Amino acid sequence: MTGTVEVVNPFSLERIGSVDVSGWDRIDALLDTAHGLFRQRDGWLPAYQRIEILRKTARLMEARFGELALLIASEGGKPLVDAKVEVKRAIDGVELCVHEIGRMTGKEIPMDLTEAGSGRIAFTQREPIGVVVAASAFNHPLNLIVHQVAPAVATGCPVIVKPAQDTPLSCQAFVAMLHEAGLPPDWCREVVCSNAVAETMITDARVGFFSFIGSARVGWMLRSKLAPGTRCALEHGGAAPVIVAGDADIDAMIPALAKGGFYHSGQVCVSVQRVFAPAAKAEEIAQKLAGAARALTVGDATDPNVDCGPLIRPAEVDRVEKWVQEALDGGAKLLTGGKRLGETTYAPTVLLDPPADARVSKQEIFGPVICVYSADSIPKAIETANSLPLAFQAAVFTQSLDTAMQAVRQLDATAVMVNDHTAFRVDWMPFAGRRQSGYNTGGIGYTMHDMTQDKMAVIKL
């Protein structure tokens, strides 16, 4: 061990716990053990045992529901009402892994399509890909861990998980429950370590699959350094666009946009960020969004009456403050917010027509800021929405099926929500970024597929 990390409530900055920091010697030993488990095929955990472990884990999570929700709010700053939703999703995610185990099937491969193949039968099976190393993010400190770790357990892969240094306690709690449910401890370990040690672990040749949720800069850098043969999945952020057609029901749309933009104070990779509206209606939409923003209560996430919690670190408040001021200096109109409320909080903010070259228009803000832009036409709005190197989820609001399908076809996004906000997700759907926003596909079943590989048997009769 190389010391401890203090975990603080991001609103009050008061200490709520601490975790040990691992050095390379410990992680090297954990990798060696995990790799040994994978290489000893006779010792692989059978499917029925993995099912029993995951089912019992889900029951343990249900029994500690309130404790887990408060932990998420305390270390991650997610409002308690939303933290409860996260716990429910995490439990559902573990149960979804159980369901997907039964879908990990191979298929028969026809052999007698040519004379050369005749007299043989062949079939495939799915088997674990190897040691999984997962590096996670702070914004969903339990559910993201479930999305990375539970599929590894379900597929029979030994896994080492590195939670975000700001939010390691939820990860610790989940891993402890897996062990309590009967998973042998060496099959899943959590570690907190320095960035340098993490890079050494991730790029080690013993790693079969690397799962990363975090910044694009770090994720793509690590991918470039992976050992030959290591597969990976990267999930980064976007600057989610919303196309508003002239026939959209504005009053019905505002609550969805406000939720999609200000949920977890905008600290979500698919938060509503760029709203493109008809020029004649843009200011009306922005004003109504501002009214919804002003109605939100900002404060300590553990307070059940709070709608928007803190940003994860004071430095993030400083950054959002600079980006918004840059947009205002460039000519954006401020309709509400635009100021910090304290060392750790920033007011929900709505900007009208920020300049195209401002950072709020070009990069992921990851804060409580929604930008509304006056658009000359839907094709022009889509062209601008597609102009960034980021591409994740998008949305369109319209009462016309033709307009909806035009947006679905033309928006460069992995998912287009029709009459809903960009942050919608259920955990069995494919979830992925395009271009600089990610690599490979998330979602429980898709992750389990990536953590397994085909093996074919060909039998000559």
N, C-alpha and C positions, 0 to 999 in steps of 0.2 A: 504494500500500500504506500501511497505517496501523499498522505494527508486527507483532508475532508473538504467538501464543498457545502457551504451554508445555503439552505433553500429558504427563500423569503416570500412572503405575501407580496405580489407585485403592486398592490395598492398602498399598503401601509409600510412596506419594506421591512416589516418585522420578521424575525427568524421563526420559521415553523418546523424546521428539521435540518438534518445534515445527512450526507452520504459519504461513504469512503471513496476515494479516488484510486483507481487501479493503475499500476505501472505496467510496463511491457512484460516483465517477468511473469506476473500473474496471468495476463491475457495470453501470452505465449503458451502457458500451461493449459489454459482453458481451450484454446484452439487445438492443442495437441490431443486433449481428451475428446473433444467433439469430433475431430477428424478420425480418431481411433474408433469411436462409436459408429461412425458412418462406414468405416472400412470393414468392421466386423458384421457382415451381413446376417449371420445367424442370430445376432443379438438385436436386430431391428424390432421395434415395437409393432406387434400385429394390429390390424385395423380395429378389432373389437376393443383392444386395450386403449387405443387412442380415443375411441368414441367414449368409453367410460370416463376417461380423464377429463375430456372436454365437457361432457354433460355435468359431471360433478363440479367442475370449475364454474359453469354457468349458475348452478345452484348456490355455490358459495358467494358469487357476485350478487345474486338476488338477496341473499341474507345480509349483505353488507352494503346494500344500495345507498342508503343515506350517508354512510361513512365515505364511500367512493365519490359521491357527488360533492360533498363538502371538501374533500381532498382536491378535486379538480378545480373548484372555485378558489380554494386557498392558495394553491401553488401556481395555477395557470391564469387566474383572473377572469375566468368565464363565469358570467352570472349564474347563480344557483339554479334558476329555472332552466337554463340551457344545459347546465352541467348534469341535471337529472335526465335530460333527453340523451346526453352523451352516454351515460351509464346504461340506459335502456338499449341504445344502439349497440354498445359493446357486448352486452349479454346476447342480443340477437345475433351479433357477428360470430360469437363463439358457437352458438347453436347452428348457424349457417354452415360453419366448418364441418360440423357433424353430418349435416345433410350432404355436403359436397363430397365427403369421403366415399359415399355410396355411388357417386358419379365419376369417380376416378377409374374409368374402365378403358380397356383397349378395344381392339376390333380385329376381326378376321381379315387377312389380306389374301385376295384370290391369287393363286399361283399358276393355274393352268390356262392363263390367257395366251401363253405361247407354249410351244413344245418344250422349250428349255426349262420351263417352270413346272411342267406337269409331274404328277406323282409326288407332290408335296402339299402339305398344309402349313399355314403360317398364321400367327396371331401376335398382337402386341399387348404389352402391359405397361402401366405407369409405375415408375419407381422413383424414390427420392433423388434429388439432384446433388445433394451433398450438404456440407455445413452452410447454414444461412447466417450471414451477419447483417443486422438491421441497424440503421441509424435513423432516429425519429425526430419529430418536431414538437414544439411546445404547445401548439394551439389546440390540439385534441389529445391531451396527455394520456388518456386511457384508450380511447377508441383507435387511435393510430397504432398504438402498441398492439392492440388486438388484431388489427389488419395486417401487421407484419409478423407477429409471433404465432398467433393461433393457426394460421395456414401452415407454418413450418411444423408445428406440433401435429397438425392433422395429416400432413403428408409424410411424416416420419423423418423429418430433417432435424438434426441437432441445430440449435440456434443460440447465438449470442446477440443480445440487443443492447444498443447504446441509446438511452433516452436523451432528450434535450437536457442540458445541464441545468436549465431553469426549472424543469418539471420532472424530476426523476422519481418522485414518491409514488405516483400512480403506477408507474412501470414496476417498481419494487412490489407494490401490493398485488398486481396481477401475476407476476412471476411467482410470488409466494403462494398464491392460491392455486396455480398450476401444480406446484410441488405438493401442497396440502391435498390436492385431488388425486395424487398418485403418480405424477410424472417424475421419474428419477431426476434428481437435481442436475446432473451433468448434461441432460438433454436440453436444458434451457437455463442460461445464465444472463443476468443483466450486469452491465459494467458502466461506470462513469470514469472517463479518462480525458487526458488532454487531447487537443486536436492532432498533435503529432503522433501520439500513440494510437489514436483512432485510425489515422491514415495508414500506419504500419499494419494494423489489424485488418483493415478493409482490403488492402492490396496484397495480403499474404496469399501464397499459392494454395493453402489449405482451404480457402473459401470457395464454395461452389456457387453461391448466389448472394448477391449484394442488393439489399433493399434500402433505398434512401428516400426520405421525405425532408425537404429543406430547400435552401437557396440554390438557384441554378448555377451560380458561380462555383459553389463548392461541389455540387453534384456532378457537373460535367468534368470538372478537374479530376475528381476521384475516378470517374469512369475511364478517363484517359490513362490512368495508372493501374487499372486492375490487372491481376495476373492473367496470363493466357488461359483461356478456358472458363474464367469466371463469368457467369451470366449476371444480369442486373436489371433492376427496374428503378427509374428515377421519377419522382413526383415533385415538380416545382410549382411556381405560381403563374398567374396571368394578370391581365388588366381587363377583366370581363366586360364585354360590350353588351348593351341592350339596344335593340332597334325598336322604336315606337312608331307605329304607323298612324296615319291621320285618323283612322277609325277606331283607335284603341279606346277602351273604357278607362279614362284617366283615374277616376275616383276609385275604381276597383283595383287599379294597378299600383297605386301609391303604397298601400300597406306591404305588398310583396316586395317592391323595390326598397323600401325602408328596412324591412327585415333582412333582405339579401345584402344590403350595403352596410348596415350597422350591427348585425349579429356579431357577437364577440369583438365589438369595436373594430370591425373590418379586418380582423386578423384571420382571414380564411382565404385559401388560394384561389377560390372562385367567387369572391365577394363582388357584388355589383359595384363597378367603378366608373364606367363610361356609358352614359345614357344619351343616345342620339335621337332627337325628337324633331318633328316638323318645326320650322322656324317660327311659325305663327303660334305654336303652342309651347315652345321650349320654356319660356319664362313662367307660364302658368304651372307647368309640371314641376319646375324647380321650386317655385314658391310653395306648392303643396307638399313636396318632399321636405322642404325646410320646416313646414309646420309639423310634420311627423317627427322630424329630428328634434325639434324643440320640446316635444312631449316626452322624450326619453329621459329617464333618470340615470345619471352617471355617478358611480361611486364604488364602494367595496363590493366585490362580486359575491361575498358570503352573505350580504344583505338580500333577503328574498324580494325586496321591492326594487332592486337595481336592475335596469335594462342593459346598460353598457358598463363594463368594468374597465380596469386600467389597461394600458398597453404593457407588454411584458417587461419592459425595462424603461427607465427614464430616458435613456439615449434614443429610444424609438419615438418618444414624445418630442424630443428635440428635432429629430429628422422630419417627422410629419409637419411640425411647425415651420421648418425651413421650406419644405416643398410647397406648402400652401401659400406662404408669403411670396415665394417665387412666382406662383401663378397669379397672385393678386398684383404683384408688381408688373406682370406682363399684360394686365388688362382684364383678368377674370373678375366677375362680379360676385361678391360674397353675399349669400342670402341668409345664412345662419352659421354659427360656430366660428371657425377660423381662429381659435385661441385655445391655449392650454388652460385647464381648470385647476392644475396643481402640478406637482412634480411628476406624477405618474398617470395623469388622465388628460385627454384631449376632447374637446367638445365635438359632438357629431356635426359634421360640416357639409354644406351644399354649396358648390361653386357653379356659376353659369358661364359658359364659353371661356374656359381657360385656353391660353394659346396652345397651338399644336405642338410646339417644341418644349413646353413645360414638362417637368418630370411627372406631374400628376396625369399627363396625357400620354406619356410614353412608357412609364414603368409601373410596376405594381406598388401601390401606395401602402398596402397592408396596415391600414389605419382607417378611422371612421370618417371617410371622405367620399362623397359621391359627386361626380362632375356631370353636368348636363350640357349638351352641345346642340346648337341650332344646325339642323341639317337641311340642305336644299331638296333632297330626294332620298328615297330608300336606297337606290343603287349607290349614291354618293356616300350615304351613311355606312353601308356595308363595305365599300371600298376603304373608307377610313378605319373602320373597325378591324379590317384585315391587314392593315398596313404595318402592324408591329411584328417583331420576331417572336412574340408570345402568342400562344393560341391554346385555350383550354375550353371552358364552357361559355356559352353565349345564350342570349334570349331574344325573343321578339314578342311584342304585344300588338295584337290585331284581332279584328273580328272576321277577317277574310282568310279563307283556307288558301287561296292562291297566294296571298302575300306571305302567309306563314310558310308555305312550301318554298316560295322564292328565297326566303331567309334561310330555311333549313339547307337548301341546295348551295347557296352562295356564301354563307358565313364559314370562315375557316375555323372550325371548332370541332372538338370530339363529341360534343353534345349540344344541341340547341333546344332550349326550353321554350315552349309556346305558351304565352300568357302565364308565365311563372318566372321567378327570379333565377339568376345564374347559379346560385349556391345550392340549388336543390340536388339531393343525392339520396339514393337508397343503396345499401351496401352490397347488393348482389348485382348491381349494374356495372358495366365497364366504366372506369373512371381514369382519365389519362390526359396528359398534356401533349400537345403537338409542338413540333419544332423545338424552340428553346425551353418550352414549358414542361418537357418530360420525355420519358423513354419507356416503352412497354406499357402495359395496362394494369391498373389496380382494380379493386373489387375482389371480394373473397374468392369466388370461384376462379377468376382469372389469375389471381396470385397463386393459388394452389396449382393451377396448370403450369405456371412458370417455375414453380419449385419442384416439379417432377419432370421426368423425361421418358421417352418411349424406349422400350426394349422389345425386340422382335425375336420370336422363336420360329425357326423354319425346320419342319420335320419331314424327312424323306421317307416315304412309305415303302 
